[in-house]
Each structure stands twice: as C-alpha cells, then as structure tokens.
Amino acid sequence: MKMRKLLVLPVIGVLAVLSMAAAAGLNIDNTPTAQVGSDLDLTCDSAVQVYFNNNWDAGTNQFEVDTVTVAGISTNCIGKTVKVQLTAGGNEVGPTLGNVHAADVNEVFNFAPSNISTLSVTDVHVVIQ
C-alpha cells in the first residue's frame, strides 16, 4: 500500500504542471472563463482573446513567457495601439509592450528577452487606444 501512495504523488505533480500549462489561454470578454485575472480598455472593440506561449529555459530552470498573442481584434482598431502588460498582485512583472494595429491580424508580443517566469504572472492588461 505504501508503494502505491509513493507512485501517486509524482503523477499528481505532473498533472498539476500540465493543468497550469493548459490554463495559458485566456478569453477577455464578458465570459467568466479566464484562468488569470484580466483588465482591459478597448476603445474600438468589445472583446479580444489572449494566448500565452511558454518555453522551458534551461538557464533559469523554469518555464517562461515567450510570446503573448492578442487575437480577435476588430478591424475598427486598425491604426490604434495595442498594449500588453503582465502583472502579479498589481505589480509589473515585465515591460509594457505595444504595437500599432495595422491590419486584420493577431498582434504578437515577444516577452522572451525579459525571462518572466510563467508562475509569476497572475494578470494580463490589454489596452487598445
């Protein structure tokens, strides 16, 4: 019986890591499905989706935010600036990145140079202005 308990603990740990990785997708709209908090100010759109791409960094021995994609941006936002800020407990955990939305495409923000641990991100703030 002790052997079974010892084998179950590593399985539970792996499942916990996989569930955190699966929670990296986030919808920002009126649907309460977000896995992390969100804040938004969309002057030309009513809803966008945010997706995280995480990668393992062998140098820091942790999963880190590679890119953040803002999708589903209205064509009404062409020419406006889309900004993304990652935070934890109200504090910035990386730089604010911005792109001028030029076409009907997703905006991708590269956070890889910042070495931000995925475990340190609890909120994403999206502004289109």
C-alpha positions as CSV (number, residue, x, y, z in Angstrom):
1,M,0.0,0.0,0.0
2,K,2.9,2.4,0.8
3,M,4.3,1.8,-2.7
4,R,1.1,2.8,-4.4
5,K,1.0,6.1,-2.4
6,L,4.5,6.9,-3.4
7,L,3.7,6.3,-7.1
8,V,0.6,8.5,-6.9
9,L,2.5,11.6,-5.7
10,P,4.7,12.1,-8.8
11,V,1.6,11.6,-11.0
12,I,-0.3,14.3,-9.1
13,G,2.7,16.6,-9.6
14,V,2.8,16.0,-13.3
15,L,-0.9,16.6,-13.6
16,A,-0.6,19.9,-11.7
17,V,2.1,21.1,-14.1
18,L,0.0,20.1,-17.1
19,S,-3.1,21.9,-15.8
20,M,-1.0,25.1,-15.4
21,A,0.2,24.9,-18.9
22,A,-3.4,24.3,-20.2
23,A,-4.5,27.4,-18.4
24,A,-2.3,29.6,-20.5
25,G,-5.2,30.5,-22.9
26,L,-7.4,33.3,-21.8
27,N,-10.5,34.9,-23.2
28,I,-11.1,38.6,-22.4
29,D,-14.8,39.4,-22.8
30,N,-17.9,39.0,-20.6
31,T,-17.5,35.2,-20.3
32,P,-16.1,34.3,-16.9
33,T,-13.6,31.7,-18.2
34,A,-10.3,33.4,-17.5
35,Q,-7.6,31.3,-15.7
36,V,-5.8,34.5,-14.7
37,G,-7.2,38.0,-14.0
38,S,-7.6,40.5,-16.7
39,D,-8.1,44.2,-17.2
40,L,-8.9,45.9,-20.4
41,D,-9.6,49.2,-22.1
42,L,-10.8,48.6,-25.6
43,T,-11.8,51.8,-27.3
44,C,-12.6,50.1,-30.7
45,D,-13.6,46.5,-29.8
46,S,-15.9,44.7,-27.3
47,A,-13.8,41.6,-26.8
48,V,-10.4,40.1,-27.6
49,Q,-8.6,36.8,-26.8
50,V,-5.2,36.5,-25.2
51,Y,-2.9,33.4,-25.6
52,F,0.4,32.7,-23.9
53,N,3.2,30.7,-25.5
54,N,5.6,29.4,-22.8
55,N,9.0,27.8,-23.2
56,W,11.4,26.0,-20.9
57,D,14.5,28.0,-20.2
58,A,17.3,25.6,-19.2
59,G,19.5,28.5,-18.0
60,T,16.9,29.7,-15.4
61,N,15.4,26.2,-14.9
62,Q,11.8,27.4,-15.3
63,F,9.0,27.9,-17.8
64,E,9.0,31.5,-19.1
65,V,6.6,33.6,-21.1
66,D,7.8,33.5,-24.7
67,T,5.1,35.4,-26.5
68,V,1.6,36.8,-25.8
69,T,-0.8,36.9,-28.7
70,V,-3.9,39.2,-28.7
71,A,-6.4,37.8,-31.2
72,G,-9.9,38.7,-32.4
73,I,-9.1,42.4,-32.7
74,S,-11.8,44.3,-34.7
75,T,-10.9,46.0,-37.9
76,N,-12.2,49.1,-36.2
77,C,-8.9,49.1,-34.3
78,I,-6.6,49.5,-37.3
79,G,-4.2,52.4,-36.7
80,K,-4.7,52.2,-32.9
81,T,-2.0,51.0,-30.5
82,V,-2.4,47.6,-28.8
83,K,-0.5,47.3,-25.5
84,V,0.0,44.4,-23.2
85,Q,1.3,44.4,-19.6
86,L,1.9,41.3,-17.4
87,T,1.4,41.8,-13.7
88,A,1.3,39.9,-10.3
89,G,-0.6,41.4,-7.4
90,G,-0.8,44.7,-9.1
91,N,3.0,44.9,-9.7
92,E,4.5,44.8,-13.2
93,V,6.5,41.6,-13.9
94,G,7.8,42.8,-17.2
95,P,7.8,45.6,-19.7
96,T,4.7,47.1,-21.3
97,L,4.9,46.1,-25.0
98,G,2.9,47.9,-27.7
99,N,2.2,47.5,-31.4
100,V,0.3,49.7,-33.9
101,H,-2.5,47.5,-35.2
102,A,-2.0,47.8,-39.0
103,A,-4.2,45.0,-40.5
104,D,-6.7,42.4,-39.7
105,V,-4.2,40.1,-38.0
106,N,-3.3,38.9,-34.5
107,E,-0.8,41.0,-32.5
108,V,2.1,39.0,-31.1
109,F,4.2,40.5,-28.3
110,N,7.7,39.0,-27.6
111,F,8.4,38.8,-23.9
112,A,11.2,36.2,-24.2
113,P,14.1,38.6,-23.6
114,S,12.5,39.5,-20.2
115,N,12.9,36.0,-18.7
116,I,9.5,36.2,-17.0
117,S,8.5,33.1,-15.1
118,T,5.1,31.8,-16.1
119,L,4.3,31.2,-12.4
120,S,4.9,34.9,-11.6
121,V,2.1,36.1,-13.9
122,T,-1.4,36.5,-12.4
123,D,-2.9,39.2,-14.5
124,V,-2.7,40.5,-18.1
125,H,-3.7,44.0,-19.0
126,V,-4.7,44.8,-22.6
127,V,-5.3,48.4,-23.8
128,I,-6.3,49.4,-27.3
129,Q,-6.2,53.2,-27.8
